Amino acid sequence: MEKSLRKNLIAVGLVFFLTCSGWAQQGSSIAELKQQIAEKEAVDRDPSISPEVRKINRDFLNQQRQELHDALAKSIEDLGRYASQVSLTADQRKFIDAAILSKTADVTELERVIQQDAPLGRDVVAEIPQNSAAQPVAVPASFSSKTVVEKVKSQPVANRTPLISTALFPAASCDVSEVPAVIKTEADRVAADIVAHNEPDRVGNIADRAILFSVIDALTRSDVLKLSALEAYTYIGETTRTDKQLGTTAAAGGSTSAIEKPGWADLVGFAVEHGAIQQQVGDTNLTLSTTPYAFVVPSQEDTAAANRQYGYLKRLGLSASFNISDKNATLANVRRKNLSQYSAKLRLTSERGPNSKEFDARWREVIRPAIQTYLNSLTGGIETLFGNRPETQEARHTFNVTAVTSINQVLTDAKLSTFTGPAKTEAIAKAKVDVSNTILCLLKSQVFDETRAGGTGPFTIDKATRDRLVGTVLPSLIAARKQVGAAKDMYDQMLHDFERRPEASFSFTNNRPQMGAEYGTFNFLYQRYLSNTPIKLTLNAGSSFYHRPDPTLNQTKFRDFITTVSFEGRRDSPFKTTELDLSPMTYALTARYQRLQENRGVPNKKADIAVVQFKLDVPISKGVSIPLALTYANATEFNKEKHIRGNFGFTFDADKFLMVTRLLGFGKK
């Protein structure tokens, strides 16, 4: 039996290898043909070309279009044969169906062009994305690669009619002012996703929901109970946190912060900072921070279940800072002799925010059931509309293929690659609107306008289906959405309450200055909001002790006492790259007092050192921020000269990055 199993595995492996090899060779041939066709189309559009050259070029162009058509048909056939020879998971099947759907759209558009003898409306140079498996398009159950191949190859191209009617819908060609918000939200989100990745196939990710909502809208436009009662909501948490210390402390050269915050990154924090606060010479420091939790739970497994089991490991934060001021060997500086600080922090208060056990319990008991009820209602509606209904499955397939073709035309006309700077930002914004309007126009023309009660429209909805959609599915959707709305309000209140809870921790930092003896600092860190104001108060109080004091330098075991107070406000960041990232821009005014014992009575030195700092922290991307600070000090630890310094840096919070990435992934499902 073991030998038989081994033989079967080898056979499947050989089929997969040979099939994939064929795809690779075919993909290269298809890509080359598309490139050559694009070049000849450019020549065909050139008005300065002589008629003789134009005729020769057009003959070559038609020949290569035929070659491309045959190559695409062969590719579809290979995909269908492969799918029938091996067992595939649901995700693998969706990947194959998505590839077939994309190539079928190419064939359909190619047939239109060959019949009309016109330049391709579709940007055929673009190949199917290699990461389509991550975001497969929705493909109807009745869709068969074998059927497609038979339709493609059953007759000569010159006499062939397109597989599916794919008339292009130019952007803003219809009135979408009365489209319900829930449909427009779906279209806007997938449009942004399509433009960002240049993948029109992603429209399939909303096809089921969008068609269902459009059908219900058409059936209830004159009813009291309307689809417009549905609203769209977003659920976000981790990105709002501002309690984390990602950089080094004020004692190190290169610090941008005069105060130490009581929180830290659960997975990985990274910071590069330049400047100085209590030191005489500015340095550049690299700081890495983490927790034991990150070593036990990989980032891809950082879920609520993992947090319930291993969340206690987040109570301990660890960090290390390295002096990387030697610009000729930056990476070489990340070694022990360049270690300027290392520290450990222990959280004294319970965890707060979306990752806490208490928050998770309230989520599971109240919020998740409401969302699940809505999803169940949505799934039931989709099953009512498409389950065992070949005519609506075919209509969905028509919508998908037409949408892919039309969106390709929009992206081709947008010519985003030709823009740079602010002009590109404006062009991308316009492309998103155009893609969204194209989707909405298709939904209106192919679904809304074709839907008639009693099954009299081209988009056939019989009375029984209509009664179930309007009488059962829609009321349950609205009721479930109201539960979701109440759950959202509760979620927002939970975030607000958890965010405003006091937070306290205790830290120990071992300092290894370039000049002077090593010393350790014990610090109490506390943060809370001032009553009902939006101002956050942070307090530090601590002392330092020399490991080996040098009496000749007036040193004793006790080194200094430090106390710091900071007032922090926040505003929305103007640099957000996605609406799912709520990372705020923060600004803080900080005052710091240090009593340095060894400077008492020493000429040209001050024992009482005061620092005032204004700091601005600007998030510029997912998990990435730029801290900027202006610092005044009445002295340094080494002389009594007053000074004003600018400090700047770069920080990366893996917690926020992974959370936003995960939210974006949810939005594409």
N, C-alpha and C positions, 0 to 999 in steps of 0.2 A: 504493500500500500504506500509505503514511504517513497519507493522508486516511482510509482505511478504519479504521486503528488509532485515529485521533483520534475518529472517529464512534463506534466501539465504546466507547472510554473515556467519551465524553460520555453515551452511552446508559446505561452502568453507573452513572455518577455521578448521572444523573437518577433512575434506579430507587432508588438508595441514598437520595437526598435525599427523594424522595416517600415512600418507606417509612418513613424515620426521622421525617419530619414527621407521618405517620400515627401512629407509635408515641407521639410526644410528646403529640399531642392525645388519644389513647386513654389514655395513662398518666395524664394529668391527670383525665380523666373517671373512670377506675377509682379513682384516689385519692380523688376527691370522693365517689363512691358509697360507698366503704368508710367514709369519715368519717361520712357521713349515716347509714349503716346502724348504725355503732357508737353514734351518738347515740340512734337510735330503739330500739336494743336496751337501752340504759341506761334509757330510759323504760319499756320493756316489763317490766323487772325491778323497777321501783318499785312496792311494794305499796300505796302511797297513791293511785295513779292510779285514777280511776273506770272501771268496765267500759266505758262508752261511749267514753271517750278511748282506753282500751287497744285497743278494737276498731278504731277509726280508725287509731291508730298502727300496729297489726299489719297492717292492709291496706296502708298505705303501705310498711311494712317488707317485706312479701312482694313488692310491686311492684318495689321497688328491688333486692331480691335477684335478681329475674328480670332486671332491667336489667344488674346486675353480671355475672350469669352470661353474658348475651349479649355483653357487652363483653369479657369474658375469652375467650370462644370466638372472637370476631372477632380479638382480639389474637393468639391461638394460630395462627389461620388466616393472618394477615398474616405472622407469623414464618415459618411453613412455606412460604408463597409466596415470601418474600424469599430463604429458603435455597435454593429451587429455581431462582431466577432469576440468581443471581450465584455466582461461584466463591469459595469461602471457604477460608482456611487451617484447619489442625486446631484451633488455639486459637479462631479465630472460630466454627468449627462447634460447639465445646464451649460457647461463650458462648450461642449461639442455643439449643442443646439445654438448657442450664441454665435459660434464661428460659422455655422451653416447659414444662420439668419443674415449675418453681415455679408457673406459672399453671395447669398441669394439677392440681397439688395444691390450689390455690384452688378450681378448679371441682369437684373431688371432694368437698371439705369443704362447699362451698356446696350441692351436691346432697344431701348427708346432712342438712344443716340444713333445706333446703326440704321434704324428705320427712318429717322429724320435727317440723317447725314449732317448732324450739327455737333459742335464741340460739347464735350461732356459737361453736364451741369453739376456733376458730382466730382469732388476732388479725389480722383482715383489713385493719386500718388500715395495717399495715406493708407497704410496697411492696417489690418486688424490688430488691436492692441494686444501685447503679450500678456498683460495682466488681467485679461477679461474674466479669468476664473474668479478673481476677487469680487467682481461686481457683475454677475451674469444677468443677461436680460431675461425677462419673463417670456417663455415660449409655450404656446398652447399645447395641450396634450395631443391634439390631432395633428400637430406638425410632424411631418415625416421627411427625413432627408432623402429617402428613396423616392418619395413622390416628387419632391423638388427636382431631383436629377432626371426623372422621367419626363417631367414637364420641360426641363431645360433642353434635353437632347432629342426630344421626340420629333422635331421638325427643323428644317433649315432656318437659319437666323433671318434671312430676308423675308420669309413668309410667317414668321412667328409673331404672336401677340405677346405683350408683356405678361409675366406670371400674375402680377397683381397691379391694379391701377395705382400709379404712384405720381399723380399730378403734384407738382411742387406748389407749396403754399408760401408765398413771400411773407416776410415778417409784417405784422400790423395790417394784414389784408382783410381783417374782419373786426367787428366790434366785440371787445371782450370786457366791456365795462360792467356787464351784469353777471359775470362769472362769479360764483360763490367763492368766498375767501379760502375755503378749505382746498378747492381745486387750484386756485391761483398760487397758494402756498406750495403745493406739490410741484407745480410747473416751475416756479421760481427757483426752488431748491435744486431740482434736477438740472435746470438750465445752467445754474452756477457750476454744478458738478461737471456737466458736459463741456463747458467752455474751459474750465480749469484743466481738464485732462485730455481735451480734444477727442472725446470718445462719444459719438452720437448714439452708440448702442445702449448707453446707460439710460436712455429714455424708457427702455423696457422695465426698469426697476420700479416705475410708478404706474405702468400700464393698467394693471388690474384695478388698483384703487381709483385711478383717474377715470377710467371708463365706467366703473361702478357708480362713482359720484355723478358723472355726467348723465348717465341713464336715469338715475334717481332725480336729478335736477330737471331733466326733460319731463319726467312723469309727474312732478310735483310743482312745476312753476306756477300753476294757478291754485294750488292747495294752500290751506292755512299752515300746514306743517311742511316746511321747506328745508332743503339741504343747507341753506345759508345759516341754519341754526348751529351748524358745526363750526368750531373754531380750532385753530392750530396752536399748540403750545410747545415750549422747549424746556427741557429739564437739565439744569447745569448746577454744579456745586464747587468742586475743587478749585476751579480757576479763579475764584474770588478771594482766595486766602492771601493775606499780606503779613502773616506773623512769622515768616521763615527767615532765619539767618543763613544766607548762602555764602557770604564772603567772610574774610578774616576779621578779627577783633581790632579795636583801636590801638592795641599795644603793638601790633605788627606794622612794619613799614609796608606801604601799599594799600592800607585799608581805606575804604570809602565811607565807613560808618563809624560815628562816634559812640554809638550805642549797640548793644547786643540784643537781638530779639529772642523770645523764649521758644520759638518753633524751629523746625528744620525739615529738610526733604526726607520723605519716607524711603524713597528708592535711591536716587542719585542727585546731588546738587553739584554745580560746577561754577566757579567764578574766577575771573581774571581782573585784578584791580591795580591801579597805579595811583600813587600819592603818598601822603603821610599825615598823621594827626598829632601824635605826641612824640614822634621821632624827628630828628633833625634833617635826615636825608630821605627823599622819597624813593620808594622801591616799587617793583612790580611783583605781585604775589599771585600764585595759582592756588585755589582752595578747592578741595574735593570733600564732599560730605555724603554720608549715607547712614543706614541703620542696619542692625542684624537682620531685620525683616527682609531687606533686599537680597541677602545671601540665601535665605530659606525659600523665598517665593519669587520666581522669575517674573519679569514685568508683564509678560503675556498672561500670567496666571494671577495677577493682582486683582482679585475679584472680592465681592462681599464675603463669599464663603471662606476664602483664604484669610481675609481680615478677621473674621470671627474666630478662626483657629489660631492664627499667629499674630494678631494685632498687638499683643503685649510686647512683642519685640520692637515695636516702634517707640516705646518709652525711652529707649536709649539712642541718642544721636552721637555719631562719631565724625570727626573731621580732621583734616591735615592741611597745612598751608606751606607752600614752598616758595622761596625767593627765586624768581626767574629773571632777575634784572640783567643777567649776562645775555645780551641779545644775540650773541654768536653761537650759543649752545642752549637754547631755551629748553628743549626736551631733556637734554642731559642734566638740567638743573633739578629735575623731579627725582631726587635721590636723597638719602638720609642727611648728607652733609649740608644740603640746602633747605632742610626742614626748618622752618621758622617758628611754627606752632603746631601743636596737636591738642585736641580737646575732646572731652566727653561731656554729654549733657543728659540729665535725667529729668523727664517730665513729671512734675508733682501733681498736676491736675489731670482729670480724665480727658481722654481724646475727644476732640470736638470736630464737627463737620461731617461730610457725607461718609467718611470712612470709619466713624465711631460705631461701636456696637449698639448704642442706644438709638442712633440715627437709623442704622440698618434695621433694627427691630421695628421701629415705627414705619419704615418704608415697607417692610414685608407684611405688616398687619393692616395697614390702611391704604397706602398709595398703590402698591403693586396690584392688589385685587381690582382696583378701579381701572387701571390700565389694561389688565388682562380681560376684563369684561368688555372693554371697547374693542380690543383686538379680536376677541371671540365673535363679536357682532360683525366686525369688518370681514372676518374670514367666512362667516355664514352668508353674508351678502355676496361675496365673490363666488362662493360655491353655488349659490342660487342662480347667479347670472351666467356662469361659465360651465358648471358641472353638467356633464352629459348633454351639452347643447352645442353641437358642431357648428351651427350657424353663428353663434356669438364667439366661439373660439376662432373661427375663420375671420370674423370682423376684428377681433383683437390682433390676429396675425397681420391683417391688412393695415391696421393702425401702426403696428410696430415697424413694418417695412417702409410704409409711407413716411413715417416720422423720421426714421434714420436717413432716408434719401433727402427729405426736405431740410433737415438740420445740417446735413453735409453741405447742401447748397448754401445755407446761411453762413456756415463757417468758412466756406470757400470764398464767398463774397466779402466776408469781413477782413480777410487778408491780415490777420493779427500778427503774423511773423514780420510784416513790413513796418510795424510801428515800434517806437522806442520811447522811454521816459513817460511823461504825463500823457502824451498822445496815445500810448499803448493802454494806459489805465482807462482812458476815456473810451477807447475802441473795445476793450474787454467788457466794460459796463454796458455799452450799446449792444454787443453781441449777446450778452446774457438776456437783455430785454427782448431782442429779436428771436432768440431761441425759445424763450418762454412764450412769446406771442404766437410763434409757429406751432408749438404744442397745443396751446389753447385754441387756435383756429382749427387745427385738425380735430380736436375733441368736439368742437362746435359743428363742423361740417360733416364729420364721419360718424359721430355718435349722437350728439344732442339733436341736430336737425333731422337725423334719420330715425329717431325713436318716436314711435307712435303707440298710444295705448291700444290694446286689443289686437296687437300684432299686425297692424296695417302698414307699418313703415318698413323701409329696407333693413333697418336694424330691428329685427323681429323680436318683440317682447309680447308673448301671449298673455292673456288675461290672468291666468293663474300665477305666472311669474310676476306680472305687474302688481297683483294684489299682495303677493308675499313681500316684494321689495318695498312697496309703499305702506302696507299695513303692519308688517312685522319688522323688517330689516331697518327701515329708517327710524321708526320710534325707538327701537332698541339702541341704534347708533346714537341718537340724540340723548337718550337717557344715560347711556354709558359715557358720552362725552361730557355731560353735566357732572357726572361723578369724577371724571378726569379733571374737569375745571375746578371742582371743590378740592380734589387731591392736589392740584397744582398750587392753589392758594395755601393749602396746608404745608406743602413742600417749601414754598417760598418763606412761610413763617418759620418753619423749622430751620432753614438756612439762616434766617435773620437771628433767631434765638441762639443757635449754636455759635454763630459768628461773634455775638456780643458777650459770650461767656468769658469770664476771666481765665487767663492762662498763666501758669507759673512753672518755672523749671530751675534746676540748679546745675551749674556748669563748673568744670575744672579745666583750665587751659595751662599747658606747659609751654612757656615762652623761651625761645632759643635765639636771643638777639645776636646780630653780627658783632656788636661790641658790648662787652659786659658779661655778667654771669647769668646762668639760667635761673628762672624763677617760675613758680606756679601761682595761678590766680584762681581763687574761689569766688564765684559770683552768683548772686540771686537775681533771677530775671522774672519780671512780672509785666503783664499787659492786660488792659481792659479798656472799654469805652467809658467816656466821661458821661455818666447819667444817660440821658436820651439824646445826646448830641452825636454827630457823625465823627467826632474827634476821638482818636485812639491814643491812650496814654501808655507809655512804656517806661518802666523804672528798672535801673540796675543798681546794685549795691554789693561791694565786695572788697576783698583785701588780697595782697600778694605777699609771698614769702620766698626768700632766697633758699635754694638748696644748699649752697656753700657760700655764705656771705664773706666778703673781703673787708676786714676791718680797716685796711689802709685806704680804702675808698669810702670810709665812713658808713659802711654797710652793716646792718644787723639782720637777724632772722626776719623780722617784720620789714617789708619793703615799702608798701604804700596802702592807702585807703582810697577807693574810688566810688563816686556816686554819680549817676547820670539820669536825666529825665528827658523825655522826648514827647512831642505832640505831633500826631500824624493825621493828615486828611487824605482824601482820595477823590479822583474824578475819572470819568470814562476816558479810556485811551483813544486818541485819534488814529492810532496805527494798527488797530485790530485787523487781522487777516481773515477772520471768520466771525460770524455773528454768534457762534457757539463759544467763543472765548471771551469771558467777562473779566479778564485780568485788568484791574484798574491801574491808572497812573497815580502814584502816591507822592506826597510831598511832606517833609517833616522838618521841624525846628527842634534842635537838640542842644542841651546845655550839659557840660561835663565838668566835674571837679575832681582833681587828684591831689592828694597830700603825699608827696614823695619824701620820706624821712631822711634819706641820705643827703638831700640837698640843703638841709637846715644849716645855716651859718656858713655855707660854702660860697666864696666870691663868684660872681657872674652866673649864679644858678638860683632858681626859685624852687622853694618847697611846695608852694601852692600854685598849681597849674590849672588854668581855666580855659575851656574850649567852648565855642559856640559854632554850630554848623547848620546850614540849610542844605537839605538833600532832596533831589528829585529822582524818582525811579520810574523809568518809562518802558513799558512792555512794547516790543517791536515785532514779535512773532510768537508762535506757539511755545510757551515756556521760556522765552528769551527776553531779557530786560537789560537796559542800559542805566546804571546808577551814575548820577552826576551830583557832585557835592562841592560846596564852597565853605571852607573852614577858617575860622579865626582862632588863634591861640595867643595867650599873653606870654607864653614861653614854651620851650621844649624841655625834655628831661636833661638836656646837656648844656643849654644856655638860657639866659633870661630875655632873649630878644623876642619881641612880638613878630608875628608873621600871619599872612593870609595865603592860603593855598587852595588850588583847585584839585579835585579828585575825580577820577572817572573809572569806569570798569565795564564788565560784561558778565552777566550771570545766566545760567541755564538751570531750570527746574524740570527734571524728568517727570515728576508727578503731574505737573500741569500739561506738559507736552503729550504724555500718554493719554491723559484724560480727554484732551481736545481731539486727539487723533481717534480715540474710541468713539467719541460723540459724533464726529464726522462720518465714521463708519456706520453708526446706527442710522444716521440720516440718509444713507444710500440704500438701506435695505427696503 
